[in-house]
Amino acid sequence: MSHEPIQNPKSKIPNRREFLLKAGNYVAFGVLGAAAVALLARTAASGGACSASGLCARCGRQGACALPQALAYRQEAAAGGREP
């Protein structure tokens, strides 16, 4: 005779806690993936080229821009005592 434990037929049905944990994981992974895609799209959109034709004073992204012209503009503005 085999002494295997009798399994409850309902044990294969996921309970609410497992469902919520898996759903939370999928949502978190989705948000993380969307944020990564948005970040990559944002950096790829600039493409290393100035979208304001080098007019940093009129550009809305001057505070976050990493192009050499913007860095020089911010340093110049700080040295001149004006806000970038």
PyMOL commands that set and color helices and strands:
alter all, ss='L'
color gray80, all
select helices_A, chain A and resi 9-12+16-46+56-58+68-80
alter helices_A, ss='H'
color red, helices_A
deselect
rebuild
show_as cartoon
